[in-house]
């Protein structure tokens, strides 16, 4: 049975201001999507006010029908080859020091969109000053070669969410495979470019406490360095209902467990989301060390300006 009453700790006020309007203006003028808007994230006003956002590439229509997600489902449009350049332009106009990119799942594409991710990373790596680049990728059907295509583009943070405990996959995340998701994390952790390997999950879907702990142990054994844990909130009526609202005390317990298991950072809280305050996770693990400006043989380029052609 659904939990009807929303506790005070998952309520968040929102208000537009000059900064949020500026973010909306730039996104709309460059025809760019964010998961913040697409999934109706409760933190979007706070994040937009801080010029923090998660770009959602490859359209706003997903080919999967996961029952927890608020992003639209159906038949998506073909990939837009100009999107990586416009994304880099938006990062320049918003003066972003940390850029997070995710996507809808594109099971309709031969490479699942991996090449598009790599193109976005490449465009961002060419900016000067270069932002930290985090990607939150789908499972690419469990194809490790496609994961390598993204990893070879050298994102600073490579994230893939396990979302929930394996027992609930058939109901919450049909079409996905828990063990395949762990292999993706392990692939990232062992890759020669050494990105920060990250994952996330939701609670309040009917999982048991010991199952959450087992997932955390599995992630740590796979080489995962950072985890986010947040409360599931029902985005649409057709989505699965909330089974339980997890208390703030329980989230603090998860953070304590993360420390005991040896994660570099485990952020847990009712409104924590995969990319929420992602720059803080980066700083907690890496300090103030900025990522390498370029790979061997990688050319630099000046900041893009509206109407300026990208460097070949």
C-alpha positions as CSV (number, residue, x, y, z in Angstrom):
1,X,0.0,0.0,0.0
2,X,1.3,3.5,-0.8
3,X,2.4,5.8,1.9
4,X,0.1,8.8,1.7
5,X,1.6,11.4,4.0
6,X,4.7,13.3,3.0
7,X,6.9,13.9,6.0
8,X,8.4,17.3,6.5
9,X,12.0,16.1,5.8
10,X,11.2,15.5,2.1
11,X,9.5,18.8,1.5
12,X,11.5,21.5,-0.1
13,X,10.4,25.0,-1.0
14,X,11.2,26.4,-4.4
15,X,11.4,29.8,-6.0
16,X,12.6,31.3,-9.2
17,X,15.2,33.9,-9.2
18,X,17.5,35.6,-11.7
19,X,20.0,32.7,-11.7
20,X,17.3,30.0,-12.3
21,X,15.9,32.1,-15.1
22,X,19.3,32.5,-16.6
23,X,19.8,28.7,-16.6
24,X,16.5,28.1,-18.2
25,X,17.2,30.8,-20.9
26,X,20.5,29.2,-21.9
27,X,19.2,25.7,-21.9
28,X,16.2,26.7,-24.0
29,X,18.2,28.8,-26.4
30,X,20.7,25.9,-27.0
31,X,17.9,23.2,-27.1
32,X,19.5,21.3,-24.3
33,X,17.7,19.0,-21.8
34,X,18.5,18.3,-18.1
35,X,17.4,15.4,-16.0
36,X,16.7,18.0,-13.3
37,X,13.7,19.2,-15.3
38,X,12.9,15.9,-17.1
39,X,12.6,13.9,-13.9
40,X,11.2,16.8,-11.8
41,X,14.1,16.7,-9.3
42,X,13.1,18.4,-6.0
43,X,16.5,20.0,-5.8
44,X,16.5,21.7,-9.2
45,X,15.7,25.2,-7.9
46,X,18.6,25.0,-5.3
47,X,21.0,23.6,-7.9
48,X,20.0,26.0,-10.7
49,X,20.5,28.9,-8.3
50,X,24.1,27.6,-7.8
51,X,24.6,27.1,-11.6
52,X,24.7,23.4,-10.9
53,X,22.8,21.0,-13.3
54,X,22.9,17.6,-15.0
55,X,22.7,17.7,-18.7
56,X,20.5,14.9,-20.2
57,X,21.8,14.1,-23.7
58,X,20.3,11.9,-26.5
59,X,16.8,13.4,-26.2
60,X,14.2,13.3,-23.5
61,X,12.4,10.1,-24.4
62,X,13.7,6.8,-22.9
63,X,13.4,3.3,-24.5
64,X,13.2,1.6,-21.1
65,X,10.1,1.5,-18.9
66,X,11.6,1.6,-15.4
67,X,8.8,2.1,-13.0
68,X,10.6,4.6,-10.7
69,X,11.6,7.2,-13.3
70,X,9.7,10.3,-14.4
71,X,11.3,10.7,-17.7
72,X,9.0,10.1,-20.7
73,X,9.0,6.7,-22.4
74,X,8.5,5.9,-26.1
75,X,10.3,6.1,-29.4
76,X,13.1,8.7,-29.3
77,X,14.4,10.9,-32.1
78,X,17.7,10.2,-33.8
79,X,20.8,11.6,-31.9
80,X,21.6,15.2,-32.6
81,X,25.3,15.5,-33.8
82,X,25.5,19.1,-32.8
83,X,24.5,18.5,-29.2
84,X,28.1,17.9,-27.8
85,X,29.2,21.3,-29.1
86,X,26.1,23.1,-27.7
87,X,26.7,21.4,-24.4
88,X,30.2,22.7,-24.3
89,X,28.9,26.2,-25.2
90,X,26.4,26.0,-22.3
91,X,29.2,25.0,-19.9
92,X,31.2,28.1,-21.1
93,X,28.3,30.5,-20.8
94,X,27.3,29.2,-17.3
95,X,31.0,29.2,-16.3
96,X,30.7,25.6,-15.0
97,X,33.7,24.2,-13.2
98,X,32.0,20.8,-12.8
99,X,29.8,19.3,-15.6
100,X,27.6,16.3,-15.2
101,X,26.1,14.4,-18.2
102,X,23.6,11.7,-18.2
103,X,21.2,10.4,-20.8
104,X,18.0,8.5,-21.4
105,X,18.5,4.8,-22.2
106,X,18.8,4.3,-26.0
107,X,18.4,0.6,-26.6
108,X,17.4,1.6,-30.2
109,X,20.9,2.6,-31.1
110,X,23.6,0.1,-32.1
111,X,26.1,1.6,-29.6
112,X,23.5,2.6,-27.0
113,X,24.6,6.2,-27.2
114,X,28.2,5.4,-26.0
115,X,29.7,7.3,-28.9
116,X,27.6,10.3,-28.2
117,X,28.8,10.3,-24.6
118,X,32.4,10.1,-25.8
119,X,31.8,13.1,-28.1
120,X,30.4,15.2,-25.2
121,X,33.4,14.3,-23.0
122,X,35.8,15.2,-25.8
123,X,34.2,18.6,-26.4
124,X,34.3,19.4,-22.7
125,X,37.9,18.3,-22.3
126,X,38.9,20.8,-25.0
127,X,37.6,23.8,-23.0
128,X,40.0,26.1,-21.3
129,X,39.8,26.2,-18.3
130,X,38.6,22.6,-18.4
131,X,35.8,21.6,-16.1
132,X,35.7,18.4,-14.2
133,X,33.6,16.0,-16.2
134,X,31.2,13.4,-14.7
135,X,29.1,11.0,-16.7
136,X,26.2,9.0,-15.4
137,X,25.6,6.3,-17.9
138,X,23.0,3.6,-18.6
139,X,23.9,0.0,-18.7
140,X,24.5,-0.3,-22.5
141,X,22.8,-3.7,-22.4
142,X,25.7,-5.0,-20.3
143,X,28.2,-4.5,-23.2
144,X,31.6,-3.8,-21.7
145,X,33.0,-2.7,-25.0
146,X,30.5,0.2,-25.1
147,X,31.5,1.1,-21.6
148,X,35.1,1.2,-22.7
149,X,34.2,3.6,-25.5
150,X,33.0,6.1,-22.9
151,X,35.9,5.4,-20.5
152,X,38.5,5.8,-23.3
153,X,37.2,9.4,-23.6
154,X,38.6,9.9,-20.1
155,X,35.8,11.3,-17.9
156,X,37.0,12.3,-14.5
157,X,34.0,10.6,-12.8
158,X,32.2,7.5,-14.2
159,X,28.9,6.8,-12.6
160,X,26.4,4.1,-13.1
161,X,23.5,3.6,-10.7
162,X,22.4,0.2,-9.4
163,X,19.2,2.0,-8.3
164,X,17.8,-0.6,-6.0
165,X,18.4,-4.0,-4.4
166,X,18.6,-7.0,-6.8
167,X,15.3,-8.6,-5.4
168,X,13.3,-5.6,-6.7
169,X,14.8,-5.4,-10.2
170,X,12.0,-7.3,-12.0
171,X,9.5,-4.9,-10.5
172,X,11.4,-1.6,-10.4
173,X,14.1,-1.9,-13.1
174,X,12.9,-4.4,-15.8
175,X,15.3,-4.9,-18.6
176,X,18.3,-4.3,-16.3
177,X,20.7,-6.8,-14.6
178,X,22.2,-6.2,-11.2
179,X,25.3,-8.2,-11.8
180,X,25.9,-6.5,-15.1
181,X,25.7,-3.1,-13.3
182,X,28.4,-4.3,-10.9
183,X,30.6,-5.3,-13.8
184,X,30.2,-1.8,-15.2
185,X,31.4,-0.3,-12.0
186,X,34.3,-2.7,-11.8
187,X,35.2,-2.0,-15.4
188,X,35.4,1.7,-14.6
189,X,37.4,1.2,-11.4
190,X,40.1,-0.9,-13.3
191,X,40.2,1.3,-16.4
192,X,43.6,2.8,-17.3
193,X,42.3,6.4,-17.1
194,X,41.4,5.9,-13.5
195,X,38.1,7.8,-13.2
196,X,36.4,8.0,-9.8
197,X,33.9,5.1,-9.9
198,X,30.5,6.1,-8.5
199,X,27.0,4.6,-8.1
200,X,23.7,5.4,-6.5
201,X,20.5,3.8,-5.2
202,X,17.1,4.7,-3.9
203,X,15.4,3.5,-0.7
204,X,11.8,3.4,0.3
205,X,10.8,0.9,-2.4
206,X,10.4,-2.1,-0.1
207,X,14.0,-3.1,0.3
208,X,15.2,-4.6,3.6
209,X,17.9,-3.1,5.7
210,X,20.3,-6.1,5.2
211,X,19.7,-5.9,1.4
212,X,20.9,-2.3,1.3
213,X,24.0,-3.3,3.3
214,X,24.7,-6.2,0.9
215,X,24.5,-3.8,-2.1
216,X,27.0,-1.4,-0.4
217,X,29.4,-4.3,0.1
218,X,29.0,-5.5,-3.5
219,X,29.7,-2.0,-4.8
220,X,32.8,-1.6,-2.6
221,X,34.1,-5.0,-3.7
222,X,33.6,-3.9,-7.3
223,X,35.9,-0.9,-6.7
224,X,33.2,1.7,-6.3
225,X,34.6,4.8,-4.5
226,X,31.5,6.9,-4.0
227,X,27.8,6.2,-3.5
228,X,24.7,8.3,-3.1
229,X,21.6,7.1,-1.4
230,X,18.3,9.0,-1.4
231,X,14.6,8.6,-0.8
232,X,12.5,7.4,-3.7
233,X,9.7,9.9,-4.4
234,X,6.9,8.9,-6.8
235,X,7.2,11.1,-9.9
236,X,4.0,10.1,-11.7
237,X,0.8,8.2,-10.8
238,X,1.8,5.3,-13.1
239,X,5.1,5.0,-11.2
240,X,5.4,2.5,-8.3
241,X,4.2,3.9,-5.0
242,X,6.5,4.8,-2.1
243,X,6.5,1.9,0.4
244,X,8.3,3.7,3.2
245,X,9.7,7.1,4.0
246,X,13.2,6.5,5.5
247,X,14.1,8.6,8.5
248,X,17.0,11.0,8.5
249,X,18.6,8.9,11.3
250,X,18.6,5.9,9.0
251,X,20.4,7.9,6.3
252,X,23.0,8.9,8.8
253,X,23.5,5.2,9.6
254,X,24.1,4.6,5.9
255,X,26.8,7.2,5.9
256,X,28.4,5.6,8.9
257,X,28.3,2.3,7.1
258,X,30.0,3.9,4.1
259,X,32.9,5.0,6.2
260,X,33.2,1.6,7.8
261,X,33.3,-0.1,4.3
262,X,36.0,2.3,3.1
263,X,34.1,4.4,0.5
264,X,35.9,7.7,-0.2
265,X,32.5,9.4,0.0
266,X,29.0,8.2,0.7
267,X,26.3,10.9,0.7
268,X,22.9,9.8,2.0
269,X,19.8,11.8,2.8
270,X,16.1,12.1,2.0
271,X,16.7,14.5,-1.0
272,X,20.1,13.2,-2.1
273,X,20.1,12.3,-5.8
274,X,22.8,10.8,-8.1
275,X,24.3,14.1,-9.1
276,X,23.3,16.2,-6.1
277,X,26.3,18.3,-5.0
278,X,28.5,16.1,-7.1
279,X,31.3,18.6,-6.9
280,X,31.4,18.1,-3.2
281,X,32.0,14.4,-3.6
282,X,34.8,15.1,-6.0
283,X,36.4,17.5,-3.5
284,X,36.0,15.1,-0.6
285,X,38.0,12.5,-2.5
286,X,40.4,14.6,-4.5
287,X,40.8,17.7,-2.3
288,X,41.4,20.8,-4.4
289,X,43.4,18.9,-7.0
290,X,42.1,19.8,-10.4
291,X,42.1,17.0,-13.0
292,X,44.8,16.9,-15.7
293,X,44.1,19.6,-18.2
294,X,44.7,17.3,-21.2
295,X,45.7,13.8,-22.2
296,X,49.0,13.2,-24.1
297,X,48.5,14.5,-27.7
298,X,45.2,16.2,-26.9
299,X,45.0,19.8,-28.2
300,X,43.7,22.7,-26.1
301,X,41.2,25.3,-27.2
302,X,40.0,28.7,-26.0
303,X,36.6,29.1,-24.5
304,X,33.7,28.9,-27.0
305,X,31.6,31.8,-27.7
306,X,28.1,31.9,-29.2
307,X,28.3,31.7,-32.9
308,X,32.0,30.5,-32.8
309,X,32.8,27.3,-34.7
310,X,34.4,24.5,-32.7
311,X,38.0,23.6,-33.4
312,X,38.4,20.7,-35.7
